[in-house]
Amino acid sequence: MMEGVGMLRQLILELYGSPPPPSNHSIQLQPLRWCFLNLESSSSFEDSFYNIIMTAGKSENLKMLEPGKPPPSKKARKERSRGKATSAASSNEIMEDHIWKDFPEDLFEAVIARLPIPAFFRFRSVCQKWNSLLTSQSFSQQCAEVMHTKSWFYTITHENVNTGAMYDPSLKKWHHPTVPALPTKQIVLPVASAGGLICFLDIGHRSFYVCNPLTRSFKELPARSVKVWSRVAVGMMLNGGSPNSGYKILWVGCEGDFEVFDSAKNSWIRPGSMPPSIKLPLALNFRSQAVSVDGTLYFMRSDPDGLLSYDIDNGMWKQYVIPVPPHLSDHTLAESGGRIMLVGLLTKNAATCVYIWELQKMTLLWKEVDRMPNIWCLEFYGKHVRMTCLGNKGLLMLSLRSKQMNRLVTYDLASREWLKVPGCVLPRTRKRQWIACGTAFHPCLTAGA
């Protein structure tokens, strides 16, 4: 028990730092430490999902100088490292057995559940007991109490369609995971997500897969009962408020065929058929992912322009005729706090800019609420720009490209903040990757496929 407490304590000290030993003439500073995932330089990447490196800020004592004495000289790197090791060793030595031997097990899980997501992969490799927390019901409950506000993004690049790249907007860092169970002989693309899980569909529209990219929990869904091999739109949502409550996946085709997969039953069902009031065939906007609001999935369609909705509980389809703004292209749906949003490129003459609209529930019209800063849009002037929206849940990632440029930006629908994204570069190379498609997902350590 003491050994486990010591490892947990050391992990927290490495993450958040420890105060220097007290002295009579010193001001103690609490250093701030940050934890980063680093897969690029890991030589054991094939054996473990993540290799964690710790980048620590420097901490020094500001000592009062006595009159007539010169300032202290800078210590050599080896001497500083030796001092840090001695300090760490002494911090372990002061742990009293009679205090720590009865450390409650539930506090282990409570502390670990509140560590940053990248730190999870460090503690997971400490011992088998900590690694087994992924399957612990009590640990799942602890994780459910901790909400990671910012979504991550899982993307596919043009150069490597069979491997993904994940972006953590909190650390502004790319990671390159592997999902070994995904088929390698065919192209599999992310089409939807919910509760930390991502739904993949092969390019032939035949097989569905669900995966947690953080833990590599994977499942191939059973074959569909309706043999529709044409392109389909896909939506996904949780059965309840927790990722462990299961999920449902809906696919719908242009001819009105649709099915719902329920993970609790592990089967596809067809609850009914499209009502005659909905015009067929459906001109679905496949560039736009579905959004989920209050148990209802919304899809974007054209001819007529508007939305197609499906209530997952009562199986009811509805359509809403909503004209889109003129001169609009590459538009897609988004969602923020229960609000349905629209993001797209608007081009007038040679000027192109990214606009954000919000759907007004009373009038069923799109109202402009924001646009990309003009100084950023100047780069698009006179260019044939295309846009892909990667993820549509609160935080958007936009891929803007032309023959002369390739830009990635994020936009927070709540704070209305635009940020540039660093380029996606493969490990051990300097080649920048072009993002083809992707989806946003909320990082969750206990969501199982």
C-alpha positions as a Python dict, from the first residue, in 0.01 Angstrom:
ca = {
    (1, 'M'): (0, 0, 0),
    (2, 'M'): (280, 238, 94),
    (3, 'E'): (453, 181, -238),
    (4, 'G'): (139, 275, -431),
    (5, 'V'): (90, 590, -223),
    (6, 'G'): (451, 685, -279),
    (7, 'M'): (417, 649, -658),
    (8, 'L'): (95, 851, -661),
    (9, 'R'): (254, 1124, -450),
    (10, 'Q'): (559, 1137, -674),
    (11, 'L'): (339, 1161, -985),
    (12, 'I'): (150, 1457, -840),
    (13, 'L'): (475, 1626, -739),
    (14, 'E'): (609, 1585, -1092),
    (15, 'L'): (289, 1727, -1239),
    (16, 'Y'): (238, 2023, -1011),
    (17, 'G'): (575, 2065, -843),
    (18, 'S'): (687, 2070, -483),
    (19, 'P'): (803, 2366, -275),
    (20, 'P'): (1177, 2395, -210),
    (21, 'P'): (1304, 2316, 139),
    (22, 'P'): (1251, 2604, 381),
    (23, 'S'): (1537, 2835, 472),
    (24, 'N'): (1577, 3141, 690),
    (25, 'H'): (1640, 3386, 405),
    (26, 'S'): (1443, 3248, 115),
    (27, 'I'): (1117, 3315, -54),
    (28, 'Q'): (955, 2986, -153),
    (29, 'L'): (816, 2969, -502),
    (30, 'Q'): (576, 2698, -612),
    (31, 'P'): (685, 2594, -964),
    (32, 'L'): (424, 2511, -1221),
    (33, 'R'): (468, 2189, -1410),
    (34, 'W'): (289, 2074, -1719),
    (35, 'C'): (241, 1728, -1862),
    (36, 'F'): (262, 1665, -2237),
    (37, 'L'): (203, 1364, -2454),
    (38, 'N'): (501, 1297, -2677),
    (39, 'L'): (470, 1017, -2929),
    (40, 'E'): (715, 1150, -3184),
    (41, 'S'): (1034, 1064, -2996),
    (42, 'S'): (920, 742, -2835),
    (43, 'S'): (1119, 435, -2929),
    (44, 'S'): (871, 203, -2757),
    (45, 'F'): (562, 336, -2933),
    (46, 'E'): (467, -8, -3061),
    (47, 'D'): (452, -143, -2705),
    (48, 'S'): (252, 135, -2543),
    (49, 'F'): (-13, 374, -2665),
    (50, 'Y'): (146, 683, -2524),
    (51, 'N'): (489, 781, -2399),
    (52, 'I'): (471, 1059, -2147),
    (53, 'I'): (746, 1312, -2102),
    (54, 'M'): (740, 1575, -1838),
    (55, 'T'): (850, 1926, -1922),
    (56, 'A'): (905, 2106, -1598),
    (57, 'G'): (949, 2473, -1536),
    (58, 'K'): (1252, 2588, -1340),
    (59, 'S'): (1218, 2669, -971),
    (60, 'E'): (1477, 2870, -785),
    (61, 'N'): (1503, 3027, -442),
    (62, 'L'): (1528, 3403, -434),
    (63, 'K'): (1781, 3433, -153),
    (64, 'M'): (1861, 3760, 21),
    (65, 'L'): (2222, 3861, -46),
    (66, 'E'): (2444, 3960, 242),
    (67, 'P'): (2638, 4286, 195),
    (68, 'G'): (2974, 4245, 29),
    (69, 'K'): (2900, 3900, -113),
    (70, 'P'): (2877, 3840, -490),
    (71, 'P'): (2562, 3687, -638),
    (72, 'P'): (2558, 3307, -649),
    (73, 'S'): (2699, 3151, -965),
    (74, 'K'): (2480, 2944, -1194),
    (75, 'K'): (2499, 2572, -1120),
    (76, 'A'): (2598, 2321, -1384),
    (77, 'R'): (2324, 2105, -1533),
    (78, 'K'): (2456, 1785, -1368),
    (79, 'E'): (2465, 1956, -1029),
    (80, 'R'): (2110, 2086, -1070),
    (81, 'S'): (1988, 1740, -1173),
    (82, 'R'): (2162, 1585, -873),
    (83, 'G'): (1989, 1837, -649),
    (84, 'K'): (1647, 1758, -795),
    (85, 'A'): (1703, 1385, -746),
    (86, 'T'): (1811, 1441, -386),
    (87, 'S'): (1504, 1657, -325),
    (88, 'A'): (1274, 1392, -474),
    (89, 'A'): (1435, 1120, -267),
    (90, 'S'): (1401, 1322, 51),
    (91, 'S'): (1034, 1391, -26),
    (92, 'N'): (972, 1015, -37),
    (93, 'E'): (1164, 955, 284),
    (94, 'I'): (946, 1180, 500),
    (95, 'M'): (633, 969, 440),
    (96, 'E'): (528, 818, 771),
    (97, 'D'): (413, 456, 760),
    (98, 'H'): (156, 492, 1035),
    (99, 'I'): (-8, 780, 844),
    (100, 'W'): (-3, 652, 486),
    (101, 'K'): (-51, 277, 530),
    (102, 'D'): (-428, 318, 563),
    (103, 'F'): (-467, 562, 271),
    (104, 'P'): (-826, 506, 143),
    (105, 'E'): (-857, 329, -192),
    (106, 'D'): (-1134, 561, -310),
    (107, 'L'): (-902, 859, -273),
    (108, 'F'): (-658, 693, -512),
    (109, 'E'): (-927, 686, -778),
    (110, 'A'): (-1053, 1034, -697),
    (111, 'V'): (-705, 1185, -741),
    (112, 'I'): (-621, 989, -1055),
    (113, 'A'): (-956, 1072, -1218),
    (114, 'R'): (-875, 1442, -1179),
    (115, 'L'): (-530, 1430, -1333),
    (116, 'P'): (-487, 1571, -1684),
    (117, 'I'): (-572, 1325, -1960),
    (118, 'P'): (-207, 1284, -2075),
    (119, 'A'): (-98, 1200, -1720),
    (120, 'F'): (-332, 902, -1724),
    (121, 'F'): (-103, 719, -1963),
    (122, 'R'): (190, 775, -1728),
    (123, 'F'): (27, 631, -1419),
    (124, 'R'): (-131, 350, -1621),
    (125, 'S'): (215, 202, -1682),
    (126, 'V'): (312, 211, -1312),
    (127, 'C'): (152, -120, -1213),
    (128, 'Q'): (-117, -367, -1314),
    (129, 'K'): (-348, -247, -1039),
    (130, 'W'): (-359, 108, -1174),
    (131, 'N'): (-390, -16, -1530),
    (132, 'S'): (-698, -218, -1428),
    (133, 'L'): (-877, 99, -1314),
    (134, 'L'): (-1015, 130, -1667),
    (135, 'T'): (-1256, -154, -1591),
    (136, 'S'): (-1340, -38, -1239),
    (137, 'Q'): (-1698, 72, -1180),
    (138, 'S'): (-1600, 305, -897),
    (139, 'F'): (-1331, 468, -1111),
    (140, 'S'): (-1588, 519, -1388),
    (141, 'Q'): (-1810, 701, -1140),
    (142, 'Q'): (-1519, 923, -1036),
    (143, 'C'): (-1443, 1005, -1401),
    (144, 'A'): (-1810, 1086, -1462),
    (145, 'E'): (-1783, 1364, -1204),
    (146, 'V'): (-1491, 1524, -1390),
    (147, 'M'): (-1592, 1704, -1707),
    (148, 'H'): (-1325, 1787, -1963),
    (149, 'T'): (-1474, 2098, -2116),
    (150, 'K'): (-1276, 2112, -2439),
    (151, 'S'): (-1328, 1859, -2714),
    (152, 'W'): (-1042, 1683, -2886),
    (153, 'F'): (-1031, 1622, -3261),
    (154, 'Y'): (-971, 1296, -3442),
    (155, 'T'): (-865, 1358, -3803),
    (156, 'I'): (-760, 1167, -4113),
    (157, 'T'): (-488, 1309, -4338),
    (158, 'H'): (-461, 1278, -4715),
    (159, 'E'): (-116, 1121, -4687),
    (160, 'N'): (-212, 854, -4430),
    (161, 'V'): (-577, 759, -4468),
    (162, 'N'): (-542, 446, -4255),
    (163, 'T'): (-401, 623, -3950),
    (164, 'G'): (-545, 906, -3745),
    (165, 'A'): (-408, 1219, -3585),
    (166, 'M'): (-556, 1363, -3265),
    (167, 'Y'): (-539, 1728, -3163),
    (168, 'D'): (-559, 1844, -2802),
    (169, 'P'): (-663, 2214, -2808),
    (170, 'S'): (-576, 2263, -2439),
    (171, 'L'): (-208, 2181, -2500),
    (172, 'K'): (-217, 2281, -2870),
    (173, 'K'): (-47, 1954, -2956),
    (174, 'W'): (-95, 1676, -3210),
    (175, 'H'): (-81, 1308, -3117),
    (176, 'H'): (-60, 1009, -3350),
    (177, 'P'): (-240, 707, -3204),
    (178, 'T'): (-295, 368, -3360),
    (179, 'V'): (-614, 165, -3357),
    (180, 'P'): (-483, -185, -3439),
    (181, 'A'): (-826, -343, -3480),
    (182, 'L'): (-933, -110, -3762),
    (183, 'P'): (-900, -275, -4103),
    (184, 'T'): (-589, -175, -4294),
    (185, 'K'): (-690, -301, -4639),
    (186, 'Q'): (-970, -48, -4677),
    (187, 'I'): (-1023, 318, -4597),
    (188, 'V'): (-1220, 378, -4278),
    (189, 'L'): (-1337, 732, -4195),
    (190, 'P'): (-1474, 891, -3875),
    (191, 'V'): (-1835, 995, -3932),
    (192, 'A'): (-1982, 1067, -3586),
    (193, 'S'): (-1901, 1069, -3215),
    (194, 'A'): (-2063, 1067, -2872),
    (195, 'G'): (-1934, 1042, -2517),
    (196, 'G'): (-1570, 976, -2598),
    (197, 'L'): (-1651, 718, -2867),
    (198, 'I'): (-1602, 762, -3241),
    (199, 'C'): (-1808, 588, -3510),
    (200, 'F'): (-1618, 484, -3823),
    (201, 'L'): (-1759, 378, -4160),
    (202, 'D'): (-1563, 215, -4438),
    (203, 'I'): (-1552, 395, -4770),
    (204, 'G'): (-1771, 127, -4927),
    (205, 'H'): (-2048, 208, -4674),
    (206, 'R'): (-2073, -156, -4564),
    (207, 'S'): (-1920, -186, -4216),
    (208, 'F'): (-1947, 27, -3902),
    (209, 'Y'): (-1690, 39, -3620),
    (210, 'V'): (-1688, 211, -3280),
    (211, 'C'): (-1370, 298, -3095),
    (212, 'N'): (-1236, 497, -2801),
    (213, 'P'): (-913, 637, -2950),
    (214, 'L'): (-762, 707, -2608),
    (215, 'T'): (-791, 354, -2469),
    (216, 'R'): (-825, 165, -2802),
    (217, 'S'): (-1148, 0, -2687),
    (218, 'F'): (-1288, -127, -3019),
    (219, 'K'): (-1595, -294, -3161),
    (220, 'E'): (-1713, -391, -3509),
    (221, 'L'): (-2089, -354, -3532),
    (222, 'P'): (-2299, -642, -3668),
    (223, 'A'): (-2401, -634, -4033),
    (224, 'R'): (-2695, -414, -4124),
    (225, 'S'): (-3023, -581, -4214),
    (226, 'V'): (-3095, -332, -4494),
    (227, 'K'): (-2847, -377, -4780),
    (228, 'V'): (-2790, -17, -4886),
    (229, 'W'): (-2440, 40, -5019),
    (230, 'S'): (-2491, 398, -5138),
    (231, 'R'): (-2368, 691, -4936),
    (232, 'V'): (-2541, 744, -4600),
    (233, 'A'): (-2553, 1018, -4335),
    (234, 'V'): (-2473, 906, -3980),
    (235, 'G'): (-2565, 1042, -3637),
    (236, 'M'): (-2470, 918, -3289),
    (237, 'M'): (-2586, 992, -2935),
    (238, 'L'): (-2568, 848, -2584),
    (239, 'N'): (-2856, 654, -2429),
    (240, 'G'): (-2819, 861, -2112),
    (241, 'G'): (-2601, 1127, -1959),
    (242, 'S'): (-2306, 894, -1899),
    (243, 'P'): (-2076, 736, -2160),
    (244, 'N'): (-2126, 403, -1979),
    (245, 'S'): (-2502, 409, -2041),
    (246, 'G'): (-2462, 292, -2401),
    (247, 'Y'): (-2520, 465, -2732),
    (248, 'K'): (-2732, 466, -3045),
    (249, 'I'): (-2621, 514, -3406),
    (250, 'L'): (-2857, 617, -3687),
    (251, 'W'): (-2784, 595, -4059),
    (252, 'V'): (-3014, 734, -4327),
    (253, 'G'): (-2991, 702, -4704),
    (254, 'C'): (-3112, 927, -4982),
    (255, 'E'): (-3404, 695, -5065),
    (256, 'G'): (-3541, 721, -4711),
    (257, 'D'): (-3397, 392, -4582),
    (258, 'F'): (-3269, 410, -4226),
    (259, 'E'): (-3176, 195, -3927),
    (260, 'V'): (-3083, 248, -3563),
    (261, 'F'): (-2816, 52, -3377),
    (262, 'D'): (-2863, 16, -3000),
    (263, 'S'): (-2546, -87, -2815),
    (264, 'A'): (-2756, -222, -2526),
    (265, 'K'): (-2917, -475, -2765),
    (266, 'N'): (-2614, -505, -2996),
    (267, 'S'): (-2840, -505, -3301),
    (268, 'W'): (-2981, -289, -3579),
    (269, 'I'): (-3353, -214, -3582),
    (270, 'R'): (-3579, -34, -3827),
    (271, 'P'): (-3838, 152, -3618),
    (272, 'G'): (-4059, 253, -3911),
    (273, 'S'): (-4051, 448, -4234),
    (274, 'M'): (-4030, 806, -4351),
    (275, 'P'): (-4364, 994, -4338),
    (276, 'P'): (-4510, 1090, -4680),
    (277, 'S'): (-4470, 1460, -4596),
    (278, 'I'): (-4092, 1430, -4638),
    (279, 'K'): (-3984, 1467, -4998),
    (280, 'L'): (-3782, 1180, -5144),
    (281, 'P'): (-3515, 1131, -5257),
    (282, 'L'): (-3330, 1319, -4987),
    (283, 'A'): (-3062, 1561, -5102),
    (284, 'L'): (-2848, 1518, -4791),
    (285, 'N'): (-2548, 1738, -4725),
    (286, 'F'): (-2280, 1474, -4661),
    (287, 'R'): (-2018, 1740, -4586),
    (288, 'S'): (-2214, 1827, -4272),
    (289, 'Q'): (-2213, 1593, -3974),
    (290, 'A'): (-2532, 1548, -3774),
    (291, 'V'): (-2581, 1738, -3448),
    (292, 'S'): (-2761, 1611, -3138),
    (293, 'V'): (-2987, 1836, -2928),
    (294, 'D'): (-3216, 1708, -2650),
    (295, 'G'): (-3246, 1355, -2786),
    (296, 'T'): (-3298, 1462, -3147),
    (297, 'L'): (-3054, 1424, -3436),
    (298, 'Y'): (-3047, 1696, -3703),
    (299, 'F'): (-2918, 1650, -4058),
    (300, 'M'): (-2866, 1918, -4323),
    (301, 'R'): (-3042, 1880, -4658),
    (302, 'S'): (-3111, 2075, -4974),
    (303, 'D'): (-3394, 2085, -5230),
    (304, 'P'): (-3558, 2221, -5024),
    (305, 'D'): (-3288, 2379, -4807),
    (306, 'G'): (-3332, 2307, -4441),
    (307, 'L'): (-3303, 2042, -4171),
    (308, 'L'): (-3416, 1684, -4132),
    (309, 'S'): (-3466, 1569, -3773),
    (310, 'Y'): (-3518, 1233, -3602),
    (311, 'D'): (-3635, 1193, -3242),
    (312, 'I'): (-3443, 892, -3116),
    (313, 'D'): (-3698, 811, -2842),
    (314, 'N'): (-4029, 817, -3029),
    (315, 'G'): (-3892, 745, -3379),
    (316, 'M'): (-4050, 1056, -3537),
    (317, 'W'): (-3906, 1223, -3851),
    (318, 'K'): (-3961, 1591, -3927),
    (319, 'Q'): (-3833, 1835, -4186),
    (320, 'Y'): (-3784, 2211, -4161),
    (321, 'V'): (-3757, 2434, -4465),
    (322, 'I'): (-3492, 2695, -4380),
    (323, 'P'): (-3334, 2897, -4662),
    (324, 'V'): (-2956, 2926, -4639),
    (325, 'P'): (-2780, 3264, -4677),
    (326, 'P'): (-2693, 3356, -5038),
    (327, 'H'): (-2343, 3302, -5182),
    (328, 'L'): (-2282, 3028, -4924),
    (329, 'S'): (-2063, 2721, -4979),
    (330, 'D'): (-1907, 2438, -4777),
    (331, 'H'): (-2160, 2494, -4500),
    (332, 'T'): (-2215, 2256, -4210),
    (333, 'L'): (-2421, 2229, -3893),
    (334, 'A'): (-2281, 2283, -3545),
    (335, 'E'): (-2416, 2280, -3191),
    (336, 'S'): (-2337, 2481, -2880),
    (337, 'G'): (-2529, 2466, -2553),
    (338, 'G'): (-2841, 2334, -2724),
    (339, 'R'): (-2828, 2598, -2998),
    (340, 'I'): (-2814, 2489, -3363),
    (341, 'M'): (-2547, 2679, -3550),
    (342, 'L'): (-2436, 2707, -3912),
    (343, 'V'): (-2081, 2769, -4032),
    (344, 'G'): (-1981, 2825, -4392),
    (345, 'L'): (-1781, 3018, -4650),
    (346, 'L'): (-1947, 3327, -4793),
    (347, 'T'): (-1797, 3468, -5113),
    (348, 'K'): (-1879, 3806, -5266),
    (349, 'N'): (-1684, 3907, -5574),
    (350, 'A'): (-1327, 3798, -5491),
    (351, 'A'): (-1362, 3828, -5112),
    (352, 'T'): (-1417, 3513, -4903),
    (353, 'C'): (-1480, 3489, -4530),
    (354, 'V'): (-1600, 3234, -4273),
    (355, 'Y'): (-1937, 3323, -4119),
    (356, 'I'): (-2123, 3185, -3817),
    (357, 'W'): (-2504, 3185, -3792),
    (358, 'E'): (-2749, 3078, -3521),
    (359, 'L'): (-3091, 2928, -3595),
    (360, 'Q'): (-3376, 3138, -3457),
    (361, 'K'): (-3636, 2895, -3324),
    (362, 'M'): (-3930, 3132, -3360),
    (363, 'T'): (-3871, 3242, -3718),
    (364, 'L'): (-3667, 2939, -3842),
    (365, 'L'): (-3417, 3177, -4000),
    (366, 'W'): (-3038, 3194, -3976),
    (367, 'K'): (-2904, 3500, -3790),
    (368, 'E'): (-2539, 3601, -3830),
    (369, 'V'): (-2360, 3604, -3494),
    (370, 'D'): (-1992, 3620, -3586),
    (371, 'R'): (-1736, 3606, -3865),
    (372, 'M'): (-1365, 3539, -3899),
    (373, 'P'): (-1143, 3846, -3836),
    (374, 'N'): (-1099, 4048, -4153),
    (375, 'I'): (-721, 4041, -4131),
    (376, 'W'): (-733, 3661, -4153),
    (377, 'C'): (-976, 3668, -4445),
    (378, 'L'): (-742, 3888, -4649),
    (379, 'E'): (-532, 3578, -4710),
    (380, 'F'): (-825, 3425, -4899),
    (381, 'Y'): (-872, 3717, -5137),
    (382, 'G'): (-880, 3609, -5500),
    (383, 'K'): (-825, 3240, -5413),
    (384, 'H'): (-1054, 2946, -5467),
    (385, 'V'): (-1084, 2841, -5103),
    (386, 'R'): (-1250, 2521, -4980),
    (387, 'M'): (-1344, 2455, -4620),
    (388, 'T'): (-1396, 2138, -4417),
    (389, 'C'): (-1544, 2154, -4067),
    (390, 'L'): (-1390, 1894, -3837),
    (391, 'G'): (-1613, 1854, -3538),
    (392, 'N'): (-1925, 2052, -3459),
    (393, 'K'): (-1973, 2028, -3081),
    (394, 'G'): (-1899, 2359, -2911),
    (395, 'L'): (-1547, 2385, -3049),
    (396, 'L'): (-1494, 2379, -3425),
    (397, 'M'): (-1182, 2300, -3622),
    (398, 'L'): (-1185, 2444, -3974),
    (399, 'S'): (-954, 2327, -4251),
    (400, 'L'): (-916, 2604, -4510),
    (401, 'R'): (-718, 2521, -4822),
    (402, 'S'): (-644, 2625, -5177),
    (403, 'K'): (-363, 2552, -5420),
    (404, 'Q'): (-149, 2812, -5246),
    (405, 'M'): (-231, 2751, -4878),
    (406, 'N'): (-344, 2510, -4608),
    (407, 'R'): (-470, 2659, -4280),
    (408, 'L'): (-622, 2511, -3965),
    (409, 'V'): (-811, 2723, -3713),
    (410, 'T'): (-1038, 2655, -3417),
    (411, 'Y'): (-1345, 2853, -3322),
    (412, 'D'): (-1514, 2840, -2981),
    (413, 'L'): (-1886, 2890, -3032),
    (414, 'A'): (-1937, 2997, -2670),
    (415, 'S'): (-1652, 3245, -2626),
    (416, 'R'): (-1634, 3340, -2998),
    (417, 'E'): (-1258, 3299, -2995),
    (418, 'W'): (-1059, 3226, -3313),
    (419, 'L'): (-723, 3050, -3277),
    (420, 'K'): (-470, 2920, -3526),
    (421, 'V'): (-375, 2552, -3506),
    (422, 'P'): (-16, 2432, -3548),
    (423, 'G'): (47, 2214, -3850),
    (424, 'C'): (6, 1839, -3823),
    (425, 'V'): (347, 1679, -3872),
    (426, 'L'): (414, 1305, -3867),
    (427, 'P'): (653, 1175, -3599),
    (428, 'R'): (1021, 1174, -3698),
    (429, 'T'): (946, 1375, -4012),
    (430, 'R'): (908, 1739, -4105),
    (431, 'K'): (640, 1684, -4364),
    (432, 'R'): (320, 1873, -4292),
    (433, 'Q'): (1, 1671, -4338),
    (434, 'W'): (-315, 1786, -4515),
    (435, 'I'): (-627, 1716, -4312),
    (436, 'A'): (-894, 1532, -4512),
    (437, 'C'): (-1176, 1483, -4262),
    (438, 'G'): (-1239, 1432, -3893),
    (439, 'T'): (-1470, 1468, -3598),
    (440, 'A'): (-1467, 1613, -3247),
    (441, 'F'): (-1498, 1394, -2939),
    (442, 'H'): (-1495, 1449, -2564),
    (443, 'P'): (-1195, 1264, -2415),
    (444, 'C'): (-1321, 995, -2178),
    (445, 'L'): (-1105, 728, -2016),
    (446, 'T'): (-1386, 488, -1928),
    (447, 'A'): (-1608, 495, -2238),
    (448, 'G'): (-1617, 143, -2380),
    (449, 'A'): (-1721, 46, -2729),
}
